[in-house]
Amino acid sequence: MMKKIIITTGGTGGHIYPALAVGKKLLNRGMEVLFVGSSTRMEKDLVPEEGFKFLGIDVYPFQNLKKIPSNIKAFLQAFKIVKKEQPDIIIGFGNYISIPVLLAGAILGKKIYLQEQNADLGMANKLFYKIAKKCFLAFDTTYEEISVKDQHKFLVTGNPLREDIYTMDKDAERERLKIGKDEKVLLVTGGSLGAKSLNEAVIKSLKDIYKDKSIRIYWATGDKNFGEINEKLEDQQIKVSDIIKPYFNNMINVMAAADLVVCRAGALTVSEIMQLEKPSILIPYNSIKVGQYQNAKILSENEAALIYSDSKADEAIEKALELIKNDDELNKMSRKAKNLKKSNAAEKIVECLDIWRS
């Protein structure tokens, strides 16, 4: 008899991509996988595009008091789904979007598993870890906020990443991008939304970077800033080439080829930096809610990265241009990042689920 698994999460790529990585492993093992997320956020398109069955519920942030009736409705929708589908297990990948399904699962006595992408436990996982069978952690530091009596429920697996990252080779990716032996590759990205402070700092240094033939910059500006940046560069008579884009669809390949990465500190980015053994300069998104500073600290405390605040983005770019010339320092940071690497997390998580015994 085919086992059925409900995966619930949504809202941002940082929650959805790890869920998809685990979902694919489960599909490959002949499991039936159903995703439940928000009917209005990016998962509604992203999940079906990856070949999964998806059901949307009308869920909103719980702080929004106007949406209490909608969220009651979302819970009733989730309850109906769990009752009808009768999953063997439910896996929550965080975000408020997972709460209705996890609550329905708890009431209906289903086995619940959780995965936490960030260094700090998010609200949904804080609410449900006591009743979960296991909570899979991306980073060891999360243990510090869990009481000793609950620690047996937690297992550090790393973040589930896309499968091809585990076989990526720096030289092969550089060859594919036609990067010269002596060229240094600097990747600058503020994530899909872009980082205004970072973009402005790059504009100030771009003429110097272009004059220096030994540096090749790949700069992802984010969608909403691209037009404005384009105009500023035209004023400076700088041609916008194929290495300045709103976003690189082959971002992971560019990262694999890079000598140094300057970026935000989203949980998945930090895990990818570890996996690809990249020296980095991190500018965490400064909202406490998002938890990027805690993610960045893991790399910086292990001497694999430097942290700068948004207001010091100019200094961060100056430092990047100095650091990229220093092979000894880059190699040292790369070794330190390598020490933080985890094995294939999706594989590990799937192994730990209580569905393999008939």
Secondary structure, DSSP 4 states (H G I P E B T S, - for coil): ---EEEEE--SSHHHHHHHHHHHHHHHHTT-EEEEEEESSSTHHHHHHHTT-EEEEE----TT-GGGHHHHHHHHHHHHHHHHHH--SEEEE-SSGGGHHHHHHHHHTT-EEEEEE-SSSPPHHHHHHGGG-SEEEES-GGGGGGS-GGGGGGEEE------GGGGG--HHHHHHHTT--TT-EEEEEE--TT--HHHHHHHHHHHHHHHH-TTEEEEEE--HHHHHHHHHHHHHTT----TTEES--TTHHHHHHH-SEEEE---HHHHHHHHHTT--EEE---S-GGGTHHHHHHHHHHTTSEEE--GGGHHHHHHHHHHHTT-HHHHHHHHHHHHHT----HHHHHHHHSTTS--
